Amino acid sequence: MEKQSFKIQVTNLSEKPTTFRLEPWGDEKELLVNESVIIQAEGPREGVLEVEYSEKLITIYGWAGSICEVEEH
């Protein structure tokens, strides 16, 4: 099975703290203004890493068979 991997940095550039959520695992962290986390994701090639963001919430979705790790930066 072919695998793919992604490494992205997510930064809260808003003027207020926001919630960062990693799904489907349900992990949450408050991101302060200008705070970042780095996401390392790996899994089957046919999957997609999805990002949703709004003023109060940033959500990263892993895909079936993926493993995602969050590193505070």
All heavy atoms as a GROMACS GRO file, in nm:
protein
  589
    1MET      N    1   0.084  -0.118   0.000
    1MET     CA    2   0.000   0.000   0.000
    1MET      C    3   0.089   0.125   0.000
    1MET      O    4   0.177   0.139   0.083
    1MET     CB    5  -0.091   0.000   0.124
    1MET     CG    6  -0.169   0.126   0.139
    1MET     SD    7  -0.256   0.150   0.296
    1MET     CE    8  -0.336  -0.004   0.321
    2GLU      N    9   0.064   0.215  -0.095
    2GLU     CA   10   0.139   0.340  -0.099
    2GLU      C   11   0.089   0.434   0.010
    2GLU      O   12  -0.030   0.438   0.038
    2GLU     CB   13   0.123   0.408  -0.235
    2GLU     CG   14   0.203   0.342  -0.344
    2GLU     CD   15   0.200   0.428  -0.469
    2GLU    OE1   16   0.238   0.547  -0.461
    2GLU    OE2   17   0.159   0.375  -0.572
    3LYS      N   18   0.183   0.508   0.067
    3LYS     CA   19   0.148   0.603   0.174
    3LYS      C   20   0.182   0.744   0.128
    3LYS      O   21   0.262   0.764   0.037
    3LYS     CB   22   0.223   0.569   0.302
    3LYS     CG   23   0.177   0.439   0.362
    3LYS     CD   24   0.217   0.433   0.506
    3LYS     CE   25   0.158   0.306   0.564
    3LYS     NZ   26   0.107   0.325   0.695
    4GLN      N   27   0.123   0.838   0.196
    4GLN     CA   28   0.156   0.979   0.176
    4GLN      C   29   0.172   1.043   0.313
    4GLN      O   30   0.120   0.994   0.412
    4GLN     CB   31   0.047   1.049   0.096
    4GLN     CG   32  -0.089   1.054   0.167
    4GLN     CD   33  -0.193   1.128   0.086
    4GLN    OE1   34  -0.161   1.214   0.005
    4GLN    NE2   35  -0.319   1.095   0.107
    5SER      N   36   0.245   1.153   0.316
    5SER     CA   37   0.260   1.224   0.443
    5SER      C   38   0.254   1.373   0.420
    5SER      O   39   0.289   1.422   0.312
    5SER     CB   40   0.389   1.184   0.514
    5SER     OG   41   0.500   1.222   0.438
    6PHE      N   42   0.208   1.443   0.521
    6PHE     CA   43   0.196   1.588   0.519
    6PHE      C   44   0.254   1.643   0.649
    6PHE      O   45   0.240   1.582   0.754
    6PHE     CB   46   0.049   1.633   0.513
    6PHE     CG   47  -0.026   1.585   0.395
    6PHE    CD1   48  -0.104   1.471   0.402
    6PHE    CD2   49  -0.021   1.654   0.275
    6PHE    CE1   50  -0.176   1.426   0.294
    6PHE    CE2   51  -0.093   1.611   0.165
    6PHE     CZ   52  -0.170   1.496   0.175
    7LYS      N   53   0.314   1.759   0.639
    7LYS     CA   54   0.358   1.832   0.758
    7LYS      C   55   0.319   1.977   0.735
    7LYS      O   56   0.365   2.039   0.638
    7LYS     CB   57   0.509   1.818   0.778
    7LYS     CG   58   0.557   1.879   0.907
    7LYS     CD   59   0.704   1.847   0.929
    7LYS     CE   60   0.750   1.895   1.064
    7LYS     NZ   61   0.890   1.859   1.088
    8ILE      N   62   0.230   2.029   0.819
    8ILE     CA   63   0.185   2.167   0.804
    8ILE      C   64   0.191   2.239   0.939
    8ILE      O   65   0.180   2.177   1.044
    8ILE     CB   66   0.042   2.176   0.747
    8ILE    CG1   67  -0.060   2.110   0.840
    8ILE    CG2   68   0.034   2.117   0.608
    8ILE    CD1   69  -0.204   2.137   0.801
    9GLN      N   70   0.210   2.368   0.931
    9GLN     CA   71   0.207   2.451   1.051
    9GLN      C   72   0.078   2.530   1.049
    9GLN      O   73   0.042   2.589   0.946
    9GLN     CB   74   0.326   2.546   1.053
    9GLN     CG   75   0.328   2.636   1.175
    9GLN     CD   76   0.456   2.715   1.186
    9GLN    OE1   77   0.563   2.659   1.174
    9GLN    NE2   78   0.444   2.844   1.208
   10VAL      N   79   0.007   2.533   1.160
   10VAL     CA   80  -0.117   2.607   1.175
   10VAL      C   81  -0.092   2.717   1.278
   10VAL      O   82  -0.049   2.688   1.390
   10VAL     CB   83  -0.232   2.514   1.222
   10VAL    CG1   84  -0.359   2.593   1.245
   10VAL    CG2   85  -0.254   2.402   1.123
   11THR      N   86  -0.120   2.842   1.240
   11THR     CA   87  -0.094   2.956   1.328
   11THR      C   88  -0.223   3.037   1.346
   11THR      O   89  -0.294   3.062   1.249
   11THR     CB   90   0.014   3.047   1.267
   11THR    OG1   91   0.132   2.970   1.244
   11THR    CG2   92   0.048   3.162   1.361
   12ASN      N   93  -0.248   3.077   1.468
   12ASN     CA   94  -0.362   3.163   1.498
   12ASN      C   95  -0.320   3.308   1.476
   12ASN      O   96  -0.252   3.367   1.559
   12ASN     CB   97  -0.410   3.144   1.642
   12ASN     CG   98  -0.524   3.237   1.677
   12ASN    OD1   99  -0.585   3.298   1.591
   12ASN    ND2  100  -0.552   3.248   1.806
   13LEU      N  101  -0.362   3.365   1.364
   13LEU     CA  102  -0.329   3.504   1.333
   13LEU      C  103  -0.442   3.601   1.367
   13LEU      O  104  -0.435   3.718   1.336
   13LEU     CB  105  -0.293   3.518   1.184
   13LEU     CG  106  -0.167   3.443   1.141
   13LEU    CD1  107  -0.145   3.461   0.991
   13LEU    CD2  108  -0.047   3.489   1.220
   14SER      N  109  -0.547   3.550   1.432
   14SER     CA  110  -0.657   3.637   1.470
   14SER      C  111  -0.617   3.721   1.591
   14SER      O  112  -0.510   3.704   1.648
   14SER     CB  113  -0.783   3.554   1.500
   14SER     OG  114  -0.766   3.483   1.621
   15GLU      N  115  -0.706   3.807   1.630
   15GLU     CA  116  -0.680   3.895   1.744
   15GLU      C  117  -0.723   3.835   1.877
   15GLU      O  118  -0.709   3.899   1.981
   15GLU     CB  119  -0.748   4.030   1.722
   15GLU     CG  120  -0.693   4.102   1.600
   15GLU     CD  121  -0.765   4.233   1.572
   15GLU    OE1  122  -0.857   4.270   1.649
   15GLU    OE2  123  -0.729   4.297   1.474
   16LYS      N  124  -0.778   3.712   1.874
   16LYS     CA  125  -0.826   3.646   1.995
   16LYS      C  126  -0.781   3.500   1.994
   16LYS      O  127  -0.756   3.444   1.889
   16LYS     CB  128  -0.980   3.649   2.000
   16LYS     CG  129  -1.038   3.787   2.009
   16LYS     CD  130  -1.189   3.779   2.014
   16LYS     CE  131  -1.249   3.920   2.022
   16LYS     NZ  132  -1.394   3.917   2.023
   17PRO      N  133  -0.773   3.440   2.113
   17PRO     CA  134  -0.745   3.296   2.117
   17PRO      C  135  -0.852   3.220   2.040
   17PRO      O  136  -0.967   3.265   2.030
   17PRO     CB  137  -0.750   3.262   2.266
   17PRO     CG  138  -0.722   3.391   2.335
   17PRO     CD  139  -0.784   3.496   2.248
   18THR      N  140  -0.815   3.106   1.985
   18THR     CA  141  -0.910   3.021   1.912
   18THR      C  142  -0.886   2.876   1.951
   18THR      O  143  -0.781   2.843   2.006
   18THR     CB  144  -0.897   3.041   1.760
   18THR    OG1  145  -1.005   2.978   1.695
   18THR    CG2  146  -0.767   2.988   1.706
   19THR      N  147  -0.981   2.791   1.923
   19THR     CA  148  -0.968   2.649   1.954
   19THR      C  149  -0.915   2.575   1.832
   19THR      O  150  -0.963   2.596   1.721
   19THR     CB  151  -1.104   2.589   1.995
   19THR    OG1  152  -1.152   2.659   2.110
   19THR    CG2  153  -1.092   2.441   2.027
   20PHE      N  154  -0.815   2.490   1.854
   20PHE     CA  155  -0.764   2.401   1.749
   20PHE      C  156  -0.815   2.262   1.784
   20PHE      O  157  -0.804   2.218   1.898
   20PHE     CB  158  -0.611   2.402   1.747
   20PHE     CG  159  -0.556   2.291   1.664
   20PHE    CD1  160  -0.553   2.300   1.526
   20PHE    CD2  161  -0.510   2.174   1.722
   20PHE    CE1  162  -0.506   2.195   1.449
   20PHE    CE2  163  -0.462   2.070   1.647
   20PHE     CZ  164  -0.460   2.081   1.510
   21ARG      N  165  -0.870   2.191   1.684
   21ARG     CA  166  -0.924   2.057   1.707
   21ARG      C  167  -0.870   1.961   1.600
   21ARG      O  168  -0.866   1.994   1.483
   21ARG     CB  169  -1.076   2.060   1.700
   21ARG     CG  170  -1.139   1.926   1.733
   21ARG     CD  171  -1.291   1.932   1.730
   21ARG     NE  172  -1.339   2.024   1.831
   21ARG     CZ  173  -1.451   2.094   1.821
   21ARG    NH1  174  -1.528   2.084   1.714
   21ARG    NH2  175  -1.489   2.174   1.917
   22LEU      N  176  -0.827   1.842   1.644
   22LEU     CA  177  -0.781   1.737   1.554
   22LEU      C  178  -0.884   1.626   1.555
   22LEU      O  179  -0.910   1.565   1.659
   22LEU     CB  180  -0.645   1.683   1.598
   22LEU     CG  181  -0.583   1.574   1.512
   22LEU    CD1  182  -0.560   1.624   1.369
   22LEU    CD2  183  -0.452   1.526   1.573
   23GLU      N  184  -0.946   1.601   1.441
   23GLU     CA  185  -1.051   1.500   1.429
   23GLU      C  186  -1.004   1.385   1.339
   23GLU      O  187  -0.922   1.407   1.251
   23GLU     CB  188  -1.178   1.562   1.370
   23GLU     CG  189  -1.246   1.663   1.459
   23GLU     CD  190  -1.312   1.604   1.581
   23GLU    OE1  191  -1.305   1.480   1.601
   23GLU    OE2  192  -1.372   1.678   1.659
   24PRO      N  193  -1.052   1.266   1.356
   24PRO     CA  194  -1.164   1.224   1.438
   24PRO      C  195  -1.126   1.191   1.582
   24PRO      O  196  -1.206   1.133   1.655
   24PRO     CB  197  -1.214   1.099   1.366
   24PRO     CG  198  -1.091   1.037   1.310
   24PRO     CD  199  -1.004   1.155   1.273
   25TRP      N  200  -1.007   1.225   1.626
   25TRP     CA  201  -0.960   1.188   1.759
   25TRP      C  202  -1.016   1.278   1.869
   25TRP      O  203  -1.015   1.242   1.986
   25TRP     CB  204  -0.807   1.190   1.763
   25TRP     CG  205  -0.751   1.093   1.663
   25TRP    CD1  206  -0.732   0.959   1.681
   25TRP    CD2  207  -0.711   1.120   1.529
   25TRP    NE1  208  -0.683   0.901   1.566
   25TRP    CE2  209  -0.669   0.999   1.471
   25TRP    CE3  210  -0.708   1.234   1.451
   25TRP    CZ2  211  -0.624   0.989   1.340
   25TRP    CZ3  212  -0.663   1.224   1.320
   25TRP    CH2  213  -0.622   1.102   1.267
   26GLY      N  214  -1.064   1.396   1.834
   26GLY     CA  215  -1.127   1.483   1.932
   26GLY      C  216  -1.029   1.561   2.019
   26GLY      O  217  -1.069   1.623   2.117
   27ASP      N  218  -0.901   1.561   1.983
   27ASP     CA  219  -0.801   1.637   2.060
   27ASP      C  220  -0.825   1.786   2.039
   27ASP      O  221  -0.846   1.830   1.926
   27ASP     CB  222  -0.659   1.601   2.015
   27ASP     CG  223  -0.624   1.456   2.042
   27ASP    OD1  224  -0.690   1.392   2.126
   27ASP    OD2  225  -0.529   1.406   1.978
   28GLU      N  226  -0.818   1.863   2.148
   28GLU     CA  227  -0.838   2.007   2.140
   28GLU      C  228  -0.727   2.080   2.215
   28GLU      O  229  -0.674   2.031   2.313
   28GLU     CB  230  -0.971   2.049   2.201
   28GLU     CG  231  -1.088   2.026   2.113
   28GLU     CD  232  -1.214   2.097   2.165
   28GLU    OE1  233  -1.210   2.166   2.270
   28GLU    OE2  234  -1.316   2.081   2.100
   29LYS      N  235  -0.698   2.200   2.165
   29LYS     CA  236  -0.600   2.286   2.229
   29LYS      C  237  -0.640   2.430   2.201
   29LYS      O  238  -0.682   2.462   2.090
   29LYS     CB  239  -0.460   2.260   2.171
   29LYS     CG  240  -0.355   2.354   2.226
   29LYS     CD  241  -0.223   2.337   2.156
   29LYS     CE  242  -0.113   2.427   2.205
   29LYS     NZ  243  -0.133   2.514   2.314
   30GLU      N  244  -0.628   2.516   2.301
   30GLU     CA  245  -0.650   2.657   2.277
   30GLU      C  246  -0.523   2.715   2.216
   30GLU      O  247  -0.414   2.698   2.271
   30GLU     CB  248  -0.685   2.730   2.407
   30GLU     CG  249  -0.711   2.877   2.383
   30GLU     CD  250  -0.747   2.952   2.510
   30GLU    OE1  251  -0.673   2.942   2.610
   30GLU    OE2  252  -0.849   3.022   2.507
   31LEU      N  253  -0.539   2.782   2.103
   31LEU     CA  254  -0.426   2.851   2.041
   31LEU      C  255  -0.435   2.999   2.075
   31LEU      O  256  -0.532   3.066   2.040
   31LEU     CB  257  -0.429   2.836   1.888
   31LEU     CG  258  -0.382   2.705   1.829
   31LEU    CD1  259  -0.390   2.710   1.676
   31LEU    CD2  260  -0.241   2.672   1.871
   32LEU      N  261  -0.335   3.048   2.144
   32LEU     CA  262  -0.330   3.190   2.176
   32LEU      C  263  -0.296   3.270   2.051
   32LEU      O  264  -0.257   3.214   1.948
   32LEU     CB  265  -0.227   3.214   2.285
   32LEU     CG  266  -0.250   3.136   2.415
   32LEU    CD1  267  -0.136   3.161   2.513
   32LEU    CD2  268  -0.385   3.169   2.476
   33VAL      N  269  -0.308   3.401   2.056
   33VAL     CA  270  -0.274   3.487   1.943
   33VAL      C  271  -0.129   3.463   1.903
   33VAL      O  272  -0.039   3.460   1.988
   33VAL     CB  273  -0.298   3.635   1.981
   33VAL    CG1  274  -0.254   3.728   1.868
   33VAL    CG2  275  -0.444   3.657   2.016
   34ASN      N  276  -0.106   3.439   1.775
   34ASN     CA  277   0.026   3.412   1.716
   34ASN      C  278   0.088   3.279   1.758
   34ASN      O  279   0.204   3.252   1.727
   34ASN     CB  280   0.125   3.526   1.742
   34ASN     CG  281   0.085   3.652   1.671
   34ASN    OD1  282   0.040   3.649   1.556
   34ASN    ND2  283   0.097   3.765   1.739
   35GLU      N  284   0.015   3.193   1.827
   35GLU     CA  285   0.066   3.061   1.864
   35GLU      C  286   0.046   2.965   1.748
   35GLU      O  287  -0.050   2.975   1.672
   35GLU     CB  288  -0.006   3.009   1.988
   35GLU     CG  289   0.053   2.881   2.041
   35GLU     CD  290  -0.012   2.834   2.170
   35GLU    OE1  291  -0.122   2.881   2.204
   35GLU    OE2  292   0.048   2.749   2.236
   36SER      N  293   0.139   2.868   1.735
   36SER     CA  294   0.135   2.771   1.626
   36SER      C  295   0.144   2.629   1.678
   36SER      O  296   0.197   2.604   1.786
   36SER     CB  297   0.255   2.792   1.532
   36SER     OG  298   0.254   2.919   1.475
   37VAL      N  299   0.093   2.536   1.598
   37VAL     CA  300   0.116   2.394   1.616
   37VAL      C  301   0.159   2.337   1.481
   37VAL      O  302   0.126   2.393   1.376
   37VAL     CB  303  -0.009   2.318   1.667
   37VAL    CG1  304  -0.041   2.355   1.809
   37VAL    CG2  305  -0.128   2.337   1.577
   38ILE      N  306   0.235   2.229   1.484
   38ILE     CA  307   0.276   2.161   1.361
   38ILE      C  308   0.204   2.027   1.359
   38ILE      O  309   0.206   1.953   1.458
   38ILE     CB  310   0.428   2.144   1.355
   38ILE    CG1  311   0.494   2.282   1.345
   38ILE    CG2  312   0.467   2.055   1.236
   38ILE    CD1  313   0.645   2.280   1.349
   39ILE      N  314   0.143   1.995   1.246
   39ILE     CA  315   0.070   1.870   1.228
   39ILE      C  316   0.149   1.781   1.134
   39ILE      O  317   0.184   1.822   1.024
   39ILE     CB  318  -0.069   1.894   1.165
   39ILE    CG1  319  -0.146   2.005   1.236
   39ILE    CG2  320  -0.148   1.764   1.159
   39ILE    CD1  321  -0.163   1.988   1.382
   40GLN      N  322   0.178   1.660   1.179
   40GLN     CA  323   0.243   1.558   1.095
   40GLN      C  324   0.140   1.449   1.073
   40GLN      O  325   0.089   1.391   1.170
   40GLN     CB  326   0.366   1.501   1.165
   40GLN     CG  327   0.434   1.390   1.088
   40GLN     CD  328   0.509   1.439   0.965
   40GLN    OE1  329   0.580   1.538   0.971
   40GLN    NE2  330   0.491   1.372   0.854
   41ALA      N  331   0.104   1.423   0.947
   41ALA     CA  332   0.002   1.323   0.914
   41ALA      C  333   0.058   1.225   0.812
   41ALA      O  334   0.128   1.265   0.719
   41ALA     CB  335  -0.122   1.390   0.858
   42GLU      N  336   0.026   1.097   0.831
   42GLU     CA  337   0.068   0.994   0.736
   42GLU      C  338  -0.041   0.890   0.726
   42GLU      O  339  -0.105   0.856   0.826
   42GLU     CB  340   0.198   0.929   0.784
   42GLU     CG  341   0.250   0.823   0.688
   42GLU     CD  342   0.382   0.766   0.731
   42GLU    OE1  343   0.484   0.832   0.706
   42GLU    OE2  344   0.381   0.658   0.792
   43GLY      N  345  -0.062   0.839   0.605
   43GLY     CA  346  -0.163   0.737   0.586
   43GLY      C  347  -0.174   0.694   0.442
   43GLY      O  348  -0.093   0.732   0.359
   44PRO      N  349  -0.277   0.615   0.411
   44PRO     CA  350  -0.296   0.565   0.275
   44PRO      C  351  -0.303   0.677   0.172
   44PRO      O  352  -0.358   0.785   0.200
   44PRO     CB  353  -0.429   0.489   0.283
   44PRO     CG  354  -0.447   0.456   0.427
   44PRO     CD  355  -0.381   0.567   0.502
   45ARG      N  356  -0.248   0.650   0.057
   45ARG     CA  357  -0.237   0.750  -0.050
   45ARG      C  358  -0.372   0.807  -0.094
   45ARG      O  359  -0.380   0.922  -0.135
   45ARG     CB  360  -0.165   0.690  -0.169
   45ARG     CG  361  -0.133   0.787  -0.279
   45ARG     CD  362   0.004   0.756  -0.335
   45ARG     NE  363   0.044   0.849  -0.437
   45ARG     CZ  364   0.099   0.967  -0.415
   45ARG    NH1  365   0.118   1.008  -0.292
   45ARG    NH2  366   0.137   1.044  -0.514
   46GLU      N  367  -0.478   0.730  -0.087
   46GLU     CA  368  -0.606   0.778  -0.136
   46GLU      C  369  -0.677   0.874  -0.041
   46GLU      O  370  -0.784   0.924  -0.071
   46GLU     CB  371  -0.700   0.660  -0.170
   46GLU     CG  372  -0.725   0.564  -0.056
   46GLU     CD  373  -0.617   0.457  -0.040
   46GLU    OE1  374  -0.531   0.441  -0.126
   46GLU    OE2  375  -0.620   0.390   0.064
   47GLY      N  376  -0.619   0.903   0.073
   47GLY     CA  377  -0.682   0.994   0.169
   47GLY      C  378  -0.647   1.139   0.146
   47GLY      O  379  -0.558   1.174   0.069
   48VAL      N  380  -0.722   1.226   0.212
   48VAL     CA  381  -0.704   1.370   0.202
   48VAL      C  382  -0.704   1.430   0.342
   48VAL      O  383  -0.788   1.397   0.424
   48VAL     CB  384  -0.818   1.434   0.119
   48VAL    CG1  385  -0.808   1.585   0.119
   48VAL    CG2  386  -0.819   1.380  -0.022
   49LEU      N  387  -0.610   1.519   0.370
   49LEU     CA  388  -0.608   1.594   0.495
   49LEU      C  389  -0.695   1.718   0.474
   49LEU      O  390  -0.673   1.795   0.380
   49LEU     CB  391  -0.465   1.635   0.530
   49LEU     CG  392  -0.442   1.697   0.666
   49LEU    CD1  393  -0.471   1.596   0.776
   49LEU    CD2  394  -0.300   1.747   0.678
   50GLU      N  395  -0.796   1.735   0.557
   50GLU     CA  396  -0.892   1.844   0.539
   50GLU      C  397  -0.874   1.948   0.649
   50GLU      O  398  -0.852   1.914   0.765
   50GLU     CB  399  -1.034   1.787   0.544
   50GLU     CG  400  -1.141   1.888   0.516
   50GLU     CD  401  -1.280   1.827   0.519
   50GLU    OE1  402  -1.294   1.705   0.501
   50GLU    OE2  403  -1.376   1.904   0.540
   51VAL      N  404  -0.884   2.076   0.612
   51VAL     CA  405  -0.871   2.186   0.706
   51VAL      C  406  -0.996   2.274   0.697
   51VAL      O  407  -1.038   2.312   0.588
   51VAL     CB  408  -0.747   2.273   0.675
   51VAL    CG1  409  -0.737   2.389   0.773
   51VAL    CG2  410  -0.620   2.190   0.676
   52GLU      N  411  -1.056   2.302   0.812
   52GLU     CA  412  -1.167   2.396   0.821
   52GLU      C  413  -1.131   2.502   0.923
   52GLU      O  414  -1.073   2.471   1.026
   52GLU     CB  415  -1.295   2.326   0.867
   52GLU     CG  416  -1.353   2.230   0.768
   52GLU     CD  417  -1.483   2.166   0.819
   52GLU    OE1  418  -1.522   2.191   0.935
   52GLU    OE2  419  -1.543   2.091   0.741
   53TYR      N  420  -1.166   2.625   0.893
   53TYR     CA  421  -1.137   2.730   0.991
   53TYR      C  422  -1.247   2.834   0.991
   53TYR      O  423  -1.312   2.859   0.892
   53TYR     CB  424  -1.001   2.795   0.965
   53TYR     CG  425  -0.987   2.859   0.829
   53TYR    CD1  426  -1.017   2.994   0.810
   53TYR    CD2  427  -0.946   2.785   0.719
   53TYR    CE1  428  -1.006   3.053   0.687
   53TYR    CE2  429  -0.935   2.843   0.595
   53TYR     CZ  430  -0.965   2.977   0.579
   53TYR     OH  431  -0.955   3.035   0.455
   54SER      N  432  -1.266   2.889   1.109
   54SER     CA  433  -1.360   2.999   1.128
   54SER      C  434  -1.296   3.091   1.232
   54SER      O  435  -1.185   3.067   1.278
   54SER     CB  436  -1.496   2.947   1.175
   54SER     OG  437  -1.485   2.893   1.305
   55GLU      N  438  -1.368   3.192   1.270
   55GLU     CA  439  -1.314   3.288   1.367
   55GLU      C  440  -1.283   3.224   1.502
   55GLU      O  441  -1.189   3.264   1.569
   55GLU     CB  442  -1.416   3.401   1.385
   55GLU     CG  443  -1.360   3.522   1.452
   55GLU     CD  444  -1.460   3.635   1.450
   55GLU    OE1  445  -1.504   3.674   1.340
   55GLU    OE2  446  -1.496   3.681   1.560
   56LYS      N  447  -1.359   3.120   1.540
   56LYS     CA  448  -1.344   3.062   1.673
   56LYS      C  449  -1.286   2.921   1.675
   56LYS      O  450  -1.259   2.867   1.781
   56LYS     CB  451  -1.479   3.060   1.744
   56LYS     CG  452  -1.535   3.198   1.769
   56LYS     CD  453  -1.667   3.191   1.839
   56LYS     CE  454  -1.723   3.330   1.860
   56LYS     NZ  455  -1.850   3.327   1.927
   57LEU      N  456  -1.270   2.858   1.557
   57LEU     CA  457  -1.230   2.718   1.554
   57LEU      C  458  -1.148   2.684   1.429
   57LEU      O  459  -1.187   2.723   1.319
   57LEU     CB  460  -1.356   2.630   1.558
   57LEU     CG  461  -1.338   2.479   1.555
   57LEU    CD1  462  -1.267   2.430   1.680
   57LEU    CD2  463  -1.473   2.410   1.541
   58ILE      N  464  -1.038   2.614   1.449
   58ILE     CA  465  -0.959   2.558   1.340
   58ILE      C  466  -0.963   2.407   1.359
   58ILE      O  467  -0.927   2.356   1.465
   58ILE     CB  468  -0.812   2.606   1.345
   58ILE    CG1  469  -0.804   2.758   1.336
   58ILE    CG2  470  -0.730   2.539   1.233
   58ILE    CD1  471  -0.666   2.815   1.368
   59THR      N  472  -1.010   2.334   1.257
   59THR     CA  473  -1.022   2.189   1.266
   59THR      C  474  -0.943   2.123   1.154
   59THR      O  475  -0.957   2.161   1.038
   59THR     CB  476  -1.169   2.144   1.258
   59THR    OG1  477  -1.245   2.214   1.357
   59THR    CG2  478  -1.182   1.995   1.281
   60ILE      N  479  -0.860   2.025   1.190
   60ILE     CA  480  -0.788   1.941   1.094
   60ILE      C  481  -0.852   1.802   1.103
   60ILE      O  482  -0.866   1.749   1.213
   60ILE     CB  483  -0.638   1.930   1.128
   60ILE    CG1  484  -0.573   2.068   1.135
   60ILE    CG2  485  -0.567   1.836   1.031
   60ILE    CD1  486  -0.540   2.130   1.004
   61TYR      N  487  -0.887   1.745   0.988
   61TYR     CA  488  -0.946   1.612   0.982
   61TYR      C  489  -0.847   1.514   0.920
   61TYR      O  490  -0.804   1.534   0.807
   61TYR     CB  491  -1.074   1.611   0.896
   61TYR     CG  492  -1.187   1.689   0.955
   61TYR    CD1  493  -1.204   1.823   0.926
   61TYR    CD2  494  -1.279   1.627   1.039
   61TYR    CE1  495  -1.311   1.895   0.979
   61TYR    CE2  496  -1.385   1.698   1.093
   61TYR     CZ  497  -1.399   1.832   1.062
   61TYR     OH  498  -1.504   1.904   1.116
   62GLY      N  499  -0.812   1.410   0.995
   62GLY     CA  500  -0.736   1.300   0.938
   62GLY      C  501  -0.829   1.216   0.851
   62GLY      O  502  -0.950   1.237   0.850
   63TRP      N  503  -0.776   1.122   0.776
   63TRP     CA  504  -0.856   1.037   0.690
   63TRP      C  505  -0.845   0.892   0.735
   63TRP      O  506  -0.761   0.860   0.818
   63TRP     CB  507  -0.816   1.054   0.543
   63TRP     CG  508  -0.674   1.014   0.511
   63TRP    CD1  509  -0.635   0.896   0.454
   63TRP    CD2  510  -0.555   1.087   0.533
   63TRP    NE1  511  -0.499   0.891   0.439
   63TRP    CE2  512  -0.446   1.009   0.488
   63TRP    CE3  513  -0.526   1.211   0.588
   63TRP    CZ2  514  -0.314   1.051   0.495
   63TRP    CZ3  515  -0.393   1.252   0.595
   63TRP    CH2  516  -0.290   1.173   0.548
   64ALA      N  517  -0.928   0.805   0.683
   64ALA     CA  518  -0.932   0.664   0.723
   64ALA      C  519  -0.793   0.602   0.710
   64ALA      O  520  -0.730   0.612   0.604
   64ALA     CB  521  -1.033   0.589   0.639
   65GLY      N  522  -0.744   0.543   0.818
   65GLY     CA  523  -0.615   0.477   0.820
   65GLY      C  524  -0.497   0.569   0.847
   65GLY      O  525  -0.382   0.527   0.848
   66SER      N  526  -0.523   0.697   0.869
   66SER     CA  527  -0.412   0.792   0.891
   66SER      C  528  -0.374   0.800   1.038
   66SER      O  529  -0.450   0.764   1.128
   66SER     CB  530  -0.450   0.932   0.842
   66SER     OG  531  -0.552   0.989   0.921
   67ILE      N  532  -0.252   0.847   1.060
   67ILE     CA  533  -0.200   0.877   1.194
   67ILE      C  534  -0.157   1.022   1.192
   67ILE      O  535  -0.083   1.065   1.102
   67ILE     CB  536  -0.079   0.786   1.227
   67ILE    CG1  537  -0.122   0.640   1.229
   67ILE    CG2  538  -0.017   0.827   1.360
   67ILE    CD1  539  -0.006   0.543   1.240
   68CYS      N  540  -0.205   1.100   1.288
   68CYS     CA  541  -0.172   1.243   1.295
   68CYS      C  542  -0.112   1.274   1.431
   68CYS      O  543  -0.163   1.228   1.533
   68CYS     CB  544  -0.295   1.328   1.272
   68CYS     SG  545  -0.371   1.309   1.110
   69GLU      N  546  -0.007   1.353   1.430
   69GLU     CA  547   0.057   1.397   1.554
   69GLU      C  548   0.060   1.549   1.557
   69GLU      O  549   0.080   1.612   1.453
   69GLU     CB  550   0.199   1.342   1.562
   69GLU     CG  551   0.205   1.191   1.570
   69GLU     CD  552   0.349   1.139   1.574
   69GLU    OE1  553   0.443   1.221   1.582
   69GLU    OE2  554   0.365   1.017   1.568
   70VAL      N  555   0.043   1.604   1.675
   70VAL     CA  556   0.046   1.750   1.694
   70VAL      C  557   0.169   1.783   1.777
   70VAL      O  558   0.190   1.728   1.883
   70VAL     CB  559  -0.081   1.800   1.766
   70VAL    CG1  560  -0.074   1.950   1.788
   70VAL    CG2  561  -0.205   1.761   1.689
   71GLU      N  562   0.248   1.876   1.726
   71GLU     CA  563   0.366   1.923   1.796
   71GLU      C  564   0.347   2.072   1.826
   71GLU      O  565   0.319   2.150   1.736
   71GLU     CB  566   0.489   1.905   1.705
   71GLU     CG  567   0.617   1.962   1.760
   71GLU     CD  568   0.729   1.953   1.659
   71GLU    OE1  569   0.735   1.856   1.583
   71GLU    OE2  570   0.811   2.046   1.656
   72GLU      N  571   0.356   2.107   1.953
   72GLU     CA  572   0.342   2.250   1.988
   72GLU      C  573   0.467   2.321   1.943
   72GLU      O  574   0.578   2.269   1.954
   72GLU     CB  575   0.317   2.264   2.138
   72GLU     CG  576   0.184   2.203   2.177
   72GLU     CD  577   0.145   2.230   2.319
   72GLU    OE1  578   0.187   2.332   2.375
   72GLU    OE2  579   0.071   2.147   2.374
   73HIS      N  580   0.448   2.440   1.890
   73HIS     CA  581   0.561   2.513   1.830
   73HIS      C  582   0.578   2.648   1.893
   73HIS      O  583   0.490   2.713   1.932
   73HIS     CB  584   0.535   2.526   1.679
   73HIS     CG  585   0.648   2.584   1.605
   73HIS    ND1  586   0.644   2.710   1.556
   73HIS    CD2  587   0.767   2.533   1.568
   73HIS    CE1  588   0.756   2.736   1.492
   73HIS    NE2  589   0.832   2.631   1.498
   0.00000   0.00000   0.00000
